[in-house]
Structure formats: C-alpha cells, structure tokens
C-alpha cells in the first residue's frame, strides 16, 4: 500500500511539472518557426512510457506476464491465445489529461504475435477495429488482479515495468505544413526537430535514440497521422485521439515490420466513456 501511495504521489508531482506551453513556444521561436504561440496552443499533453516503474501487481508494465482478474480466461483470437503487450492503470492515464478517459480500472492490451527467425516477435500488419478483425484485444479490468503465467508456446515479450514521463506533444509535421503555412525546409529541418523533442520530453537538446512508447497526446507517425478511424486517411479533420503508441523495440522483443509502430486510437466520446472495444488499431512501418 505504501509503495502504491508513493508511486501515485510521484506521478502527480511529475504531471504538475510537465513542459509549460510558454517553453514550447519559446523553443519554436529559437528554431525559427512561425506561429510559435499557435503551435503551443495546439499541443496536447501525453506521457512517455520509460523503464523504471515498480514491478507490482497492477502497475504499469510492457510485456512479461499480465495481471488479470481471478478466473478470467486467457484472451484468444481466431482460436489462438494472444500475447500480452501492456497494462496501464486508468487512474494514471487519466492524470495525463483529466476527463479524457475514466479513472477506474486497469487497461490491458493483448495481440497476436508471430515468433521471428531472429528471435524478435512480429505482429500481423492489419488495421481496423480492435478484436477479431485485427487480433488486437483491449480489456478494462476492475477489482482484484493476480499475476498470470503466460501459457506455453505463446510468444512473450520481455517484462519491462515502466513509469509515465509527462510530455507536451505537437501536431505531426503532416498537419503542421498546412496548419502553420510551413515550407518543406521548415518542416524537415526545424519542425520535425521540435516534434521529436516534444514527444521525447527533451526540449532544447538532442533526444535519446529510444523507442517512443506513448499514452495520449499527438502521435509520432511512421507514415501519416493515424487519427482518421479504422483504415481511413486524411479527411479534413482528425476524428480520433491517440490512446497508446508502441514502437519497434528490440530490447523489449517487440517488432512491427521494418521499424514500425502500433497505434490505438478512439473517438474522444468513446475514450471518455471507456468504450475501448471501439478503438481502432493501426500498424505503420518504415
């Protein structure tokens, strides 16, 4: 109980010191970008999932063995047992941007994985609604949780307890060019740097070359912004918000194609109501 209270206190303090919008605007000006104040106003709070969390039942974790409700059947898709990807207490997620998601329960994500010849698991590269169409399964668990051993012959990621590091993310460069009237040179030489520094939480310095696993905020797309529903691309305005992004991570034993990422997105109303069965799952690779 004490460790959980300390973790909650630390998380609350961390989000109280997230990047101020004025700092983001100042960095945009240093980079020579126009409309710095508008860029900062459009920024969305998110959080990176980085190593360093506590390995307790119900805590945030990528890979390893999941914490599930007692008696819960292991999630399957098309007759096959799926692999555990991530679990996040919704109370932690809700602190990123209050009101975006419910604050009760634990979000767990499973997916069909395929063992690779090089020892790194691969995911099926399909897109659509979570569930049978994509074999990406999302559940909300409430009440008591217990650590469950992954069944034999089910591909398993390495266990990584994670902590949430607050970030203030900016729209993807695909949006920025038209939104802020940027030239190609400004996008690829300046805005892209601001975008990556903001996502990594390292304004003003070179980000670590680490995979960006992220909750909420603007996504970091491999190809195009995955914010237009299940398989739709580039209508006039985004219809969805990012819930979770997981990137290629060899140390986690997680891979999607050639340096790809998994994105789970939902309509804002569905996220607020906790209707995670309506999420869209999308894969992008380099």
MIGUMAR-791310 format. One line per 2 residues: number of its first residue (from 1); their letters; for each residue x, z, y of C-alpha. Coordinates in pm, 1 decimal, m for minus. Layout:
BEGIN
NUM	a	X Z Y; ...
***
This chain:
BEGIN
1	xx	0.0 0.0 0.0; 280.6 90.4 241.7
3	xx	465.5 m236.6 175.5; 145.7 m433.6 240.1
5	xx	87.4 m244.5 567.5; 445.9 m308.2 681.4
7	xx	414.2 m678.1 595.1; 87.4 m702.6 791.0
9	xx	241.1 m525.8 1092.0; 543.9 m757.7 1086.4
11	xx	321.2 m1064.9 1064.2; 105.0 m952.2 1354.8
13	xx	416.7 m891.2 1565.4; 557.5 m1232.4 1472.3
15	xx	248.4 m1417.6 1590.4; 246.1 m1218.3 1910.8
17	xx	587.0 m1371.9 1989.6; 513.4 m1733.6 1894.3
19	xx	650.8 m2007.9 2119.5; 480.7 m1988.7 2462.4
21	xx	330.8 m2315.3 2583.8; 538.5 m2297.6 2900.5
23	xx	855.3 m2302.0 2687.1; 728.0 m2608.9 2505.9
25	xx	654.0 m2781.4 2836.4; 997.7 m2687.3 2967.2
27	xx	1166.6 m2835.0 2660.4; 966.6 m3157.6 2701.3
29	xx	1090.4 m3183.5 3060.9; 1451.9 m3126.1 2955.9
31	xx	1413.1 m3412.8 2710.9; 1284.1 m3631.3 2994.9
33	xx	931.6 m3672.1 2861.8; 640.6 m3738.6 3098.4
35	xx	318.8 m3534.6 3088.0; 501.5 m3223.0 2966.7
37	xx	216.2 m2989.9 3060.8; m36.2 m3206.8 2877.9
39	xx	183.1 m3215.4 2568.2; 198.1 m2835.9 2573.2
41	xx	m178.5 m2809.9 2624.8; m239.7 m3033.2 2321.3
43	xx	m11.5 m2821.8 2098.8; m167.4 m2635.7 1806.0
45	xx	m47.2 m2308.4 1651.1; 81.7 m2332.2 1296.4
47	xx	319.5 m2146.9 1069.1; 610.5 m2249.9 851.0
49	xx	639.6 m2103.9 503.4; 1001.7 m1996.8 466.4
51	xx	1186.5 m1795.8 199.5; 1191.6 m1421.4 247.8
53	xx	848.4 m1288.1 158.3; 775.6 m998.2 m73.3
55	xx	707.5 m1068.9 m440.1; 397.8 m853.1 m478.2
57	xx	62.7 m940.0 m634.9; m149.6 m1132.3 m385.9
59	xx	131.8 m1201.2 m137.4; 215.7 m1549.3 m6.3
61	xx	417.3 m1747.9 m258.4; 505.5 m2102.2 m359.6
63	xx	549.4 m2173.8 m728.7; 611.6 m1931.3 m1011.2
65	xx	318.7 m1760.7 m1183.7; m9.5 m1723.2 m990.9
67	xx	m210.7 m1411.0 m914.3; m564.7 m1474.4 m1035.2
69	xx	m889.8 m1284.9 m1080.7; m912.1 m1098.4 m1413.7
71	xx	m1075.3 m1315.9 m1677.2; m1050.8 m1633.1 m1466.9
73	xx	m997.3 m1945.2 m1675.8; m680.1 m2136.4 m1605.7
75	xx	m768.8 m2431.6 m1375.7; m783.7 m2765.7 m1556.6
77	xx	m838.1 m3126.6 m1452.9; m937.4 m3411.5 m1683.4
79	xx	m885.5 m3185.6 m1982.1; m530.9 m3076.8 m1888.1
81	xx	m406.1 m2747.6 m1748.5; m279.7 m2781.5 m1392.6
83	xx	29.0 m2626.1 m1232.7; 32.6 m2354.4 m969.9
85	xx	158.5 m2466.8 m626.9; 79.4 m2196.3 m372.6
87	xx	m115.7 m1885.2 m281.5; m183.2 m1755.4 70.5
89	xx	m387.9 m1450.4 173.8; m655.2 m1587.1 406.0
91	xx	m608.2 m1287.7 636.5; m251.8 m1408.9 701.4
93	xx	m370.5 m1764.5 753.0; m643.2 m1652.0 994.4
95	xx	m385.9 m1476.3 1216.0; m223.7 m1810.1 1295.2
97	xx	m531.2 m1922.3 1489.1; m820.7 m1672.7 1470.0
99	xx	m1154.3 m1831.1 1383.3; m1004.3 m2136.7 1213.0
101	xx	m1054.9 m2004.6 857.9; m1224.8 m1697.1 706.7
103	xx	m1007.8 m1385.8 690.2; m1125.3 m1267.8 347.4
105	xx	m978.6 m1362.6 10.2; m675.0 m1547.4 m121.5
107	xx	m631.9 m1924.3 m116.5; m475.1 m2066.6 m433.4
109	xx	m372.3 m2428.4 m493.1; m312.8 m2598.1 m828.4
111	xx	m228.0 m2960.1 m908.5; m144.8 m3187.1 m1196.8
113	xx	232.6 m3217.5 m1224.5; 441.6 m3452.9 m1433.2
115	xx	787.1 m3345.0 m1556.9; 1057.2 m3580.6 m1430.0
117	xx	1360.5 m3704.0 m1622.7; 1582.9 m3542.3 m1358.0
119	xx	1417.5 m3203.0 m1402.9; 1213.4 m3225.4 m1082.0
121	xx	837.4 m3230.6 m1127.9; 635.2 m3512.7 m975.2
123	xx	274.7 m3524.2 m855.5; 25.1 m3800.0 m906.5
125	xx	16.0 m4005.2 m588.3; m356.5 m4034.2 m535.4
127	xx	m573.0 m3939.8 m241.5; m930.2 m3829.0 m196.3
129	xx	m1133.4 m3513.1 m216.3; m977.0 m3219.8 m396.5
131	xx	m1096.7 m3181.2 m752.9; m1122.9 m3429.3 m1035.8
133	xx	m1050.6 m3730.5 m813.8; m700.5 m3607.2 m727.6
135	xx	m635.8 m3318.3 m972.0; m550.6 m3101.5 m670.8
137	xx	m761.3 m2787.3 m707.5; m822.5 m2528.8 m434.7
139	xx	m989.1 m2193.3 m501.7; m1072.4 m1885.8 m294.8
141	xx	m1028.3 m1561.7 m490.1; m1166.2 m1224.5 m387.8
143	xx	m1125.6 m876.0 m525.5; m861.4 m760.9 m771.2
145	xx	m585.2 m1004.3 m865.0; m344.2 m989.7 m1157.9
147	xx	m24.3 m1183.2 m1227.5; m85.7 m1451.4 m1492.9
149	xx	178.6 m1617.0 m1708.0; 184.4 m1995.4 m1686.9
151	xx	79.8 m2145.2 m2023.1; 346.1 m2305.9 m2239.0
153	xx	416.8 m2674.2 m2178.4; 258.9 m2661.4 m1830.6
155	xx	512.9 m2778.5 m1567.4; 610.2 m2488.5 m1344.4
157	xx	771.4 m2471.9 m1001.3; 1037.1 m2214.2 m926.5
159	xx	897.9 m1896.1 m774.3; 953.5 m1853.5 m400.1
161	xx	797.0 m1562.9 m210.0; 751.0 m1684.5 146.8
163	xx	687.3 m1540.8 489.0; 500.0 m1707.1 773.0
165	xx	700.3 m1804.2 1081.3; 479.8 m1898.3 1379.0
167	xx	527.1 m2234.9 1544.8; 353.6 m2429.9 1820.1
169	xx	325.1 m2785.3 1692.5; 275.6 m3104.3 1893.6
171	xx	79.6 m3419.4 1804.0; 257.4 m3666.7 1578.9
173	xx	451.8 m3943.2 1750.8; 191.5 m4197.8 1632.7
175	xx	m58.3 m4023.3 1860.8; 189.3 m3947.2 2137.6
177	xx	279.1 m4305.7 2222.7; m72.7 m4395.2 2335.1
179	xx	m180.5 m4044.1 2436.4; 106.3 m3991.4 2682.0
181	xx	197.4 m4352.5 2760.7; 540.0 m4327.6 2598.6
183	xx	774.3 m4618.8 2539.2; 922.9 m4681.7 2195.3
185	xx	1255.1 m4549.3 2322.5; 1095.1 m4227.5 2445.6
187	xx	911.0 m4180.9 2115.9; 1207.4 m4233.6 1885.1
189	xx	1484.0 m4082.5 2099.2; 1307.1 m3791.8 2264.8
191	xx	953.1 m3714.4 2149.9; 1043.3 m3721.8 1781.4
193	xx	1304.8 m3455.7 1850.5; 1050.4 m3237.0 2031.1
195	xx	805.5 m3287.0 1744.5; 1053.6 m3176.6 1480.3
197	xx	1195.8 m2886.3 1683.4; 843.1 m2756.7 1746.0
199	xx	742.3 m2780.6 1379.2; 1062.2 m2603.6 1273.5
201	xx	1030.9 m2338.5 1545.9; 1375.5 m2421.8 1686.7
203	xx	1311.9 m2543.8 2042.3; 1634.1 m2643.1 2213.3
205	xx	1854.3 m2650.5 1905.5; 1903.8 m2868.1 1602.2
207	xx	1656.6 m2769.3 1328.6; 1781.7 m2667.7 987.6
209	xx	1759.0 m2951.4 737.3; 1492.2 m2774.7 535.5
211	xx	1159.3 m2895.2 395.0; 868.4 m2817.3 621.6
213	xx	600.1 m2631.6 429.2; 336.2 m2557.5 692.1
215	xx	m3.7 m2397.1 748.1; m238.7 m2526.8 1019.2
217	xx	m107.9 m2693.1 1335.4; m36.0 m3063.2 1373.4
219	xx	110.6 m3209.7 1051.5; 453.8 m3369.4 1024.4
221	xx	360.4 m3703.8 868.2; 591.3 m3904.9 646.0
223	xx	399.2 m4222.0 732.3; 89.1 m4170.2 950.4
225	xx	m113.9 m3865.1 1060.2; m327.5 m3753.8 760.6
227	xx	m619.4 m3638.8 975.4; m888.2 m3900.3 915.1
229	xx	m1062.1 m3786.7 599.6; m1024.2 m3881.3 236.8
231	xx	m834.4 m4208.4 245.3; m940.7 m4322.8 593.2
233	xx	m679.6 m4415.4 852.5; m675.1 m4437.5 1229.7
235	xx	m1029.7 m4421.4 1361.3; m1043.8 m4343.8 1731.5
237	xx	m1001.5 m3967.2 1699.2; m892.7 m3732.6 1418.7
239	xx	m1179.6 m3587.2 1218.6; m978.8 m3331.6 1016.9
241	xx	m736.9 m3042.2 1070.2; m433.6 m2962.7 859.8
243	xx	m467.7 m2664.5 626.6; m148.9 m2694.2 419.7
245	xx	150.1 m2925.9 407.2; 405.2 m2909.7 124.2
247	xx	715.2 m3127.6 142.5; 962.5 m3254.4 m114.9
249	xx	1174.3 m2954.6 m210.3; 1426.5 m2997.6 m489.5
251	xx	1519.0 m2628.5 m485.5; 1155.3 m2543.5 m547.5
253	xx	1143.8 m2813.2 m818.0; 869.2 m2989.7 m622.9
255	xx	862.9 m3363.6 m561.3; 617.1 m3629.6 m449.3
257	xx	752.6 m3978.1 m491.7; 1052.7 m4059.7 m274.7
259	xx	1082.3 m3765.5 m36.7; 708.3 m3733.3 7.4
261	xx	466.3 m3464.1 121.3; 127.2 m3330.3 15.9
263	xx	m134.2 m3270.3 286.1; m457.0 m3074.5 250.8
265	xx	m693.7 m3130.5 543.8; m1054.0 m3046.0 623.0
267	xx	m1319.1 m3083.4 888.0; m1298.7 m2791.7 1131.7
269	xx	m1650.7 m2671.8 1041.3; m1562.9 m2670.2 670.4
271	xx	m1241.1 m2477.9 734.5; m1425.7 m2217.1 939.8
273	xx	m1686.0 m2175.0 665.8; m1427.2 m2158.7 386.9
275	xx	m1565.0 m2470.0 217.3; m1227.6 m2559.4 71.9
277	xx	m1387.1 m2762.9 m207.7; m1444.3 m3028.5 60.9
279	xx	m1078.1 m3059.7 152.9; m903.5 m3395.6 140.1
281	xx	m577.5 m3429.0 m49.9; m331.5 m3693.9 60.3
283	xx	16.7 m3790.8 m56.7; 270.9 m3973.7 153.9
285	xx	620.2 m4079.4 53.4; 917.0 m4220.9 238.4
***
